[in-house]
Amino acid sequence: MKAFLILEDGTVFEGRSIGAAGEVISEIVFNTSMTGYLEVLTDPSYAGQAVVMTYPLIGNYGVAYEDMESLKGWPDGFITREISRMPSNFRSEDTIQHFLEKNNIPGISSIDTRALVKILREKGTMNGMITTNENYNIGEILPKLKEYKVTGVVEKVSCRDIQKYMPGDIGSVKAEADRNIAVIDVGTKKNIIRCLLNRGCSVTVYPCSFNADEVIASKPDGIMITNGPGDPAECTGIIEQVKVLAGSGIPVFAICLGHQLMALAHGAKTYKMKYGHRGANHPVKDLETGKVYISSQNHGYVVDLDSIDQNIAKPWFINVNDGTAEGLSYIGRPVKTVQFHPEANAGPKDSELLFDEFIKMTGGNK
Protein backbone atom coordinates (compact mmCIF):
# COMPACT_ATOMS: atom_id res chain seq x y z
CA MET A 1 0.00 0.00 0.00
CA LYS A 2 1.25 3.48 -0.85
CA ALA A 3 1.85 6.02 1.89
CA PHE A 4 2.71 9.71 1.83
CA LEU A 5 4.60 12.00 4.20
CA ILE A 6 3.48 15.63 3.81
CA LEU A 7 5.51 18.34 5.55
CA GLU A 8 4.14 21.73 6.56
CA ASP A 9 6.42 23.43 4.00
CA GLY A 10 4.55 21.53 1.26
CA THR A 11 7.20 18.87 0.60
CA VAL A 12 5.71 15.43 -0.16
CA PHE A 13 7.48 12.06 0.06
CA GLU A 14 5.85 9.00 -1.49
CA GLY A 15 6.68 5.60 -0.04
CA ARG A 16 5.25 2.35 1.23
CA SER A 17 2.94 1.98 4.22
CA ILE A 18 4.25 0.09 7.23
CA GLY A 19 2.34 -0.46 10.44
CA ALA A 20 -1.18 0.83 10.91
CA ALA A 21 -3.15 2.27 8.01
CA GLY A 22 -4.78 5.70 8.16
CA GLU A 23 -3.31 9.11 8.82
CA VAL A 24 -1.70 11.02 11.64
CA ILE A 25 -0.41 14.57 12.17
CA SER A 26 2.60 15.00 14.43
CA GLU A 27 5.93 16.73 14.90
CA ILE A 28 8.61 15.15 12.68
CA VAL A 29 11.95 14.50 14.40
CA PHE A 30 14.98 12.36 13.55
CA ASN A 31 17.11 9.92 15.53
CA THR A 32 20.68 9.06 14.48
CA SER A 33 20.99 5.75 16.39
CA MET A 34 22.13 2.71 14.43
CA THR A 35 20.49 0.26 16.87
CA GLY A 36 17.83 0.44 19.55
CA TYR A 37 14.79 1.07 17.36
CA LEU A 38 12.54 -0.85 19.77
CA GLU A 39 13.77 1.27 22.67
CA VAL A 40 13.02 4.37 20.59
CA LEU A 41 9.53 3.11 19.79
CA THR A 42 8.76 2.46 23.48
CA ASP A 43 10.29 5.66 24.86
CA PRO A 44 7.43 7.85 26.23
CA SER A 45 9.45 10.97 25.36
CA TYR A 46 8.41 10.49 21.71
CA ALA A 47 4.70 10.95 22.41
CA GLY A 48 3.33 13.51 19.95
CA GLN A 49 6.15 12.94 17.45
CA ALA A 50 6.87 10.85 14.38
CA VAL A 51 10.43 9.53 14.35
CA VAL A 52 12.69 9.40 11.31
CA MET A 53 15.47 6.81 11.70
CA THR A 54 18.55 8.03 9.83
CA TYR A 55 20.16 4.57 9.71
CA PRO A 56 18.99 3.14 6.38
CA LEU A 57 17.93 -0.39 7.44
CA ILE A 58 15.60 -0.81 10.42
CA GLY A 59 14.17 -4.03 11.84
CA ASN A 60 16.97 -6.42 10.85
CA TYR A 61 17.25 -7.97 14.34
CA GLY A 62 13.50 -8.05 14.93
CA VAL A 63 11.72 -7.38 18.21
CA ALA A 64 12.66 -8.79 21.63
CA TYR A 65 9.83 -7.75 23.92
CA GLU A 66 11.95 -7.70 27.09
CA ASP A 67 13.86 -4.76 25.56
CA MET A 68 10.80 -2.51 25.63
CA GLU A 69 11.23 0.65 27.72
CA SER A 70 7.51 0.81 28.54
CA LEU A 71 4.40 -1.29 28.03
CA LYS A 72 3.55 0.07 24.57
CA GLY A 73 4.77 2.10 21.62
CA TRP A 74 4.50 5.90 21.99
CA PRO A 75 5.49 7.72 18.77
CA ASP A 76 2.66 8.90 16.54
CA GLY A 77 4.51 7.65 13.46
CA PHE A 78 7.64 5.84 12.26
CA ILE A 79 9.68 6.72 9.17
CA THR A 80 12.45 4.64 7.58
CA ARG A 81 14.46 4.26 4.40
CA GLU A 82 14.09 0.47 4.34
CA ILE A 83 12.33 -1.94 6.68
CA SER A 84 13.66 -5.48 7.07
CA ARG A 85 11.28 -8.16 5.89
CA MET A 86 13.26 -11.07 7.39
CA PRO A 87 14.73 -10.29 10.83
CA SER A 88 17.56 -12.53 11.94
CA ASN A 89 18.49 -12.76 15.62
CA PHE A 90 18.25 -15.57 18.18
CA ARG A 91 16.29 -13.27 20.53
CA SER A 92 13.80 -12.08 17.92
CA GLU A 93 10.14 -12.74 18.78
CA ASP A 94 8.39 -10.57 16.23
CA THR A 95 8.84 -8.23 13.27
CA ILE A 96 8.93 -4.47 13.50
CA GLN A 97 6.01 -4.28 11.05
CA HIS A 98 3.80 -6.40 13.30
CA PHE A 99 4.85 -4.38 16.35
CA LEU A 100 3.78 -1.16 14.62
CA GLU A 101 0.45 -2.70 13.66
CA LYS A 102 -0.23 -3.99 17.19
CA ASN A 103 0.55 -0.58 18.66
CA ASN A 104 -1.51 1.29 16.05
CA ILE A 105 1.50 3.30 14.85
CA PRO A 106 1.32 4.41 11.18
CA GLY A 107 4.60 4.39 9.31
CA ILE A 108 6.21 4.96 5.95
CA SER A 109 9.28 3.36 4.39
CA SER A 110 11.02 3.45 1.02
CA ILE A 111 11.58 7.21 1.12
CA ASP A 112 14.80 9.20 0.91
CA THR A 113 15.41 9.77 4.61
CA ARG A 114 18.69 11.61 3.86
CA ALA A 115 16.78 14.25 1.91
CA LEU A 116 14.14 14.43 4.65
CA VAL A 117 16.71 14.93 7.43
CA LYS A 118 18.49 17.62 5.40
CA ILE A 119 15.21 19.54 5.24
CA LEU A 120 14.71 19.21 9.00
CA ARG A 121 18.29 20.30 9.72
CA GLU A 122 18.12 23.30 7.41
CA LYS A 123 14.56 24.48 8.17
CA GLY A 124 14.20 23.04 11.67
CA THR A 125 11.75 20.56 13.15
CA MET A 126 8.35 20.84 11.50
CA ASN A 127 4.97 19.18 11.57
CA GLY A 128 3.89 16.60 9.06
CA MET A 129 1.24 14.06 8.15
CA ILE A 130 1.62 10.37 7.33
CA THR A 131 -1.33 9.20 5.27
CA THR A 132 -2.36 6.24 3.12
CA ASN A 133 -5.02 8.32 1.34
CA GLU A 134 -3.86 8.68 -2.27
CA ASN A 135 -6.54 11.33 -2.88
CA TYR A 136 -5.31 13.70 -0.19
CA ASN A 137 -5.98 17.42 -0.61
CA ILE A 138 -2.78 19.25 0.22
CA GLY A 139 -4.61 22.58 0.34
CA GLU A 140 -6.72 21.29 3.23
CA ILE A 141 -3.84 19.53 4.98
CA LEU A 142 -1.24 22.33 5.16
CA PRO A 143 -3.32 24.66 7.42
CA LYS A 144 -3.86 21.72 9.81
CA LEU A 145 -0.14 21.03 9.91
CA LYS A 146 0.69 24.64 10.72
CA GLU A 147 -1.86 24.68 13.54
CA TYR A 148 -0.75 21.42 15.20
CA LYS A 149 0.96 21.63 18.61
CA VAL A 150 2.20 18.89 20.91
CA THR A 151 0.22 19.36 24.14
CA GLY A 152 -0.87 17.30 27.13
CA VAL A 153 1.62 14.52 26.49
CA VAL A 154 3.08 14.23 30.01
CA GLU A 155 -0.35 13.37 31.41
CA LYS A 156 -0.79 10.90 28.54
CA VAL A 157 2.38 8.89 29.26
CA SER A 158 2.58 9.04 33.06
CA CYS A 159 1.36 6.19 35.25
CA ARG A 160 -2.07 6.62 36.84
CA ASP A 161 -1.37 5.20 40.31
CA ILE A 162 1.55 4.79 42.70
CA GLN A 163 3.66 1.75 41.82
CA LYS A 164 6.22 -0.08 43.95
CA TYR A 165 9.23 -2.16 42.86
CA MET A 166 11.82 -4.21 44.71
CA PRO A 167 15.25 -5.49 43.59
CA GLY A 168 14.61 -8.50 41.35
CA ASP A 169 11.65 -6.90 39.58
CA ILE A 170 11.66 -6.09 35.83
CA GLY A 171 14.84 -8.07 35.21
CA SER A 172 16.95 -6.41 37.90
CA VAL A 173 19.42 -8.08 40.25
CA LYS A 174 17.88 -9.66 43.36
CA ALA A 175 19.25 -8.10 46.54
CA GLU A 176 18.29 -6.65 49.89
CA ALA A 177 17.01 -3.08 49.51
CA ASP A 178 18.78 -0.59 51.76
CA ARG A 179 17.53 2.61 50.09
CA ASN A 180 14.08 3.79 49.08
CA ILE A 181 13.88 6.08 46.07
CA ALA A 182 10.80 8.05 45.04
CA VAL A 183 10.52 8.32 41.25
CA ILE A 184 8.41 11.10 39.74
CA ASP A 185 7.07 9.67 36.48
CA VAL A 186 6.75 12.35 33.82
CA GLY A 187 7.50 9.75 31.12
CA THR A 188 9.86 7.27 32.72
CA LYS A 189 11.69 4.44 30.97
CA LYS A 190 11.92 1.00 32.59
CA ASN A 191 15.70 1.10 32.65
CA ILE A 192 15.72 4.12 34.97
CA ILE A 193 13.84 2.03 37.52
CA ARG A 194 16.03 -1.01 36.77
CA CYS A 195 19.24 1.00 37.31
CA LEU A 196 17.99 1.96 40.77
CA LEU A 197 16.87 -1.59 41.61
CA ASN A 198 20.27 -2.95 40.54
CA ARG A 199 21.86 -0.66 43.13
CA GLY A 200 19.89 -2.06 46.04
CA CYS A 201 17.04 0.42 46.05
CA SER A 202 13.35 -0.13 46.48
CA VAL A 203 11.45 2.21 44.18
CA THR A 204 8.13 3.97 44.60
CA VAL A 205 6.85 5.54 41.37
CA TYR A 206 4.48 8.51 41.59
CA PRO A 207 2.30 9.79 38.72
CA CYS A 208 2.82 13.29 37.33
CA SER A 209 -0.16 14.46 39.40
CA PHE A 210 1.91 13.82 42.55
CA ASN A 211 1.73 15.98 45.66
CA ALA A 212 5.21 16.98 46.82
CA ASP A 213 4.24 17.02 50.49
CA GLU A 214 3.00 13.43 50.19
CA VAL A 215 6.28 12.34 48.59
CA ILE A 216 8.32 14.09 51.29
CA ALA A 217 6.15 12.62 54.05
CA SER A 218 7.02 9.09 52.83
CA LYS A 219 10.65 9.89 53.83
CA PRO A 220 12.48 8.57 50.75
CA ASP A 221 16.27 8.49 50.80
CA GLY A 222 16.32 10.15 47.40
CA ILE A 223 14.07 11.45 44.64
CA MET A 224 14.43 10.83 40.92
CA ILE A 225 12.60 12.95 38.34
CA THR A 226 12.47 11.21 34.98
CA ASN A 227 12.54 11.96 31.30
CA GLY A 228 9.36 12.77 29.40
CA PRO A 229 7.80 14.42 26.33
CA GLY A 230 6.66 17.86 25.29
CA ASP A 231 7.38 21.48 26.17
CA PRO A 232 8.61 21.68 29.79
CA ALA A 233 7.22 25.19 30.25
CA GLU A 234 3.72 23.76 29.73
CA CYS A 235 4.01 21.74 32.96
CA THR A 236 3.26 24.63 35.33
CA GLY A 237 1.61 22.54 38.03
CA ILE A 238 4.43 19.99 38.07
CA ILE A 239 7.03 22.76 38.21
CA GLU A 240 5.45 24.12 41.42
CA GLN A 241 5.63 20.66 43.02
CA VAL A 242 9.24 20.19 41.86
CA LYS A 243 10.11 23.48 43.57
CA VAL A 244 8.86 22.01 46.87
CA LEU A 245 10.87 18.81 46.37
CA ALA A 246 14.03 20.82 45.67
CA GLY A 247 13.67 22.66 48.96
CA SER A 248 13.05 19.53 51.03
CA GLY A 249 16.71 18.70 51.68
CA ILE A 250 16.19 15.22 50.18
CA PRO A 251 18.79 14.39 47.49
CA VAL A 252 17.32 14.78 43.99
CA PHE A 253 18.62 13.49 40.66
CA ALA A 254 16.70 14.50 37.51
CA ILE A 255 17.04 13.38 33.90
CA CYS A 256 16.02 15.09 30.63
CA LEU A 257 12.54 16.60 31.14
CA GLY A 258 13.16 16.35 34.88
CA HIS A 259 16.33 18.41 34.40
CA GLN A 260 14.36 21.08 32.55
CA LEU A 261 11.55 21.15 35.12
CA MET A 262 14.07 21.62 37.93
CA ALA A 263 15.68 24.54 36.10
CA LEU A 264 12.28 26.15 35.50
CA ALA A 265 11.44 25.68 39.18
CA HIS A 266 14.51 27.78 40.01
CA GLY A 267 13.66 30.65 37.66
CA ALA A 268 15.67 29.61 34.59
CA LYS A 269 14.20 29.46 31.08
CA THR A 270 14.03 26.82 28.37
CA TYR A 271 13.79 27.18 24.61
CA LYS A 272 13.03 24.95 21.65
CA MET A 273 16.07 23.86 19.66
CA LYS A 274 16.17 24.00 15.88
CA TYR A 275 16.04 20.23 15.51
CA GLY A 276 17.08 18.84 18.89
CA HIS A 277 19.44 16.10 20.00
CA ARG A 278 18.24 12.55 19.36
CA GLY A 279 20.65 9.65 19.04
CA ALA A 280 23.27 7.57 20.82
CA ASN A 281 26.50 9.40 19.97
CA HIS A 282 26.37 12.83 21.64
CA PRO A 283 29.55 13.86 23.52
CA VAL A 284 29.05 15.63 26.86
CA LYS A 285 31.78 17.09 29.06
CA ASP A 286 31.80 16.88 32.85
CA LEU A 287 33.01 20.34 33.89
CA GLU A 288 33.98 19.07 37.35
CA THR A 289 36.37 16.34 36.12
CA GLY A 290 37.07 17.34 32.52
CA LYS A 291 35.99 13.89 31.31
CA VAL A 292 33.95 13.49 28.13
CA TYR A 293 31.24 10.84 27.89
CA ILE A 294 29.34 9.60 24.84
CA SER A 295 25.66 9.84 25.68
CA SER A 296 22.23 8.86 24.45
CA GLN A 297 19.88 11.83 24.03
CA ASN A 298 16.31 12.61 23.12
CA HIS A 299 15.22 16.19 23.59
CA GLY A 300 13.93 19.11 21.56
CA TYR A 301 14.07 21.70 24.35
CA VAL A 302 17.08 22.87 26.34
CA VAL A 303 17.80 25.01 29.41
CA ASP A 304 19.06 28.48 28.51
CA LEU A 305 22.47 28.76 30.18
CA ASP A 306 22.27 32.56 30.18
CA SER A 307 19.07 32.44 32.25
CA ILE A 308 20.62 30.49 35.14
CA ASP A 309 21.33 32.44 38.32
CA GLN A 310 24.94 31.55 39.15
CA ASN A 311 24.11 31.82 42.85
CA ILE A 312 21.53 29.06 42.45
CA ALA A 313 23.13 26.56 40.08
CA LYS A 314 26.28 26.04 38.05
CA PRO A 315 26.78 24.14 34.78
CA TRP A 316 27.79 20.53 35.43
CA PHE A 317 27.83 19.11 31.87
CA ILE A 318 27.90 20.83 28.49
CA ASN A 319 27.41 19.45 24.99
CA VAL A 320 30.78 19.27 23.25
CA ASN A 321 29.26 19.85 19.80
CA ASP A 322 27.22 23.00 20.41
CA GLY A 323 27.93 24.11 24.00
CA THR A 324 24.33 23.73 25.19
CA ALA A 325 23.46 22.85 28.78
CA GLU A 326 23.69 19.13 29.55
CA GLY A 327 23.67 19.20 33.34
CA LEU A 328 23.33 21.46 36.38
CA SER A 329 24.60 21.21 39.95
CA TYR A 330 22.60 23.24 42.47
CA ILE A 331 24.46 25.28 45.06
CA GLY A 332 23.69 24.57 48.72
CA ARG A 333 21.21 21.84 47.81
CA PRO A 334 21.71 18.09 47.16
CA VAL A 335 20.26 18.46 43.68
CA LYS A 336 21.91 17.43 40.40
CA THR A 337 20.39 17.13 36.96
CA VAL A 338 21.40 15.99 33.48
CA GLN A 339 19.86 16.53 30.05
CA PHE A 340 21.13 13.24 28.58
CA HIS A 341 20.25 9.62 29.47
CA PRO A 342 22.70 7.81 31.78
CA GLU A 343 20.29 4.83 31.86
CA ALA A 344 20.48 4.52 28.08
CA ASN A 345 19.28 1.37 26.37
CA ALA A 346 20.49 0.22 23.83
CA GLY A 347 23.49 2.32 24.92
CA PRO A 348 26.00 3.79 25.37
CA LYS A 349 26.55 3.02 29.06
CA ASP A 350 29.42 5.49 29.61
CA SER A 351 27.55 7.70 32.06
CA GLU A 352 25.55 5.08 34.00
CA LEU A 353 27.97 5.71 36.87
CA LEU A 354 25.92 8.84 37.61
CA PHE A 355 23.42 6.52 39.29
CA ASP A 356 26.22 5.44 41.66
CA GLU A 357 26.90 9.11 42.43
CA PHE A 358 23.21 9.63 43.16
CA ILE A 359 23.15 6.66 45.55
CA LYS A 360 26.16 8.16 47.36
CA MET A 361 24.25 11.44 47.63
CA THR A 362 21.56 9.51 49.53
CA GLY A 363 24.12 8.01 51.91
CA GLY A 364 24.07 4.56 50.35
CA ASN A 365 26.80 2.15 49.17
CA LYS A 366 29.39 3.55 51.59
Secondary structure, DSSP 4 states (H G I P E B T S, - for coil): -EEEEEETTS-EEEEEEEEB-SEEEEEEEEE--SS-HHHHHT-GGGBTEEEEE-SSEE-TT-B-GGG-SSSS--BSEEE-SEE-SS---TT--B-HHHHHHHTT-EEEESS-HHHHHHHHHHH-SEEEEEE--TT--HHHHHHHHHH----SHHHHHS-SS-EEE-TTGGGPPP----EEEEEE-SS--HHHHHHHHTTTEEEEEE-TT--HHHHHHT--SEEEE----S-GGG-HHHHHHHHHHHTSSS-EEEETHHHHHHHHHTT--EEEEEEEEEEEEEEEEETTT--EEEEEEEEEEEE-GGGS-TTTEEEEEEETTT--EEEEEETTSSEEEESSBTT-SSS--TTTHHHHHHHHHTT---
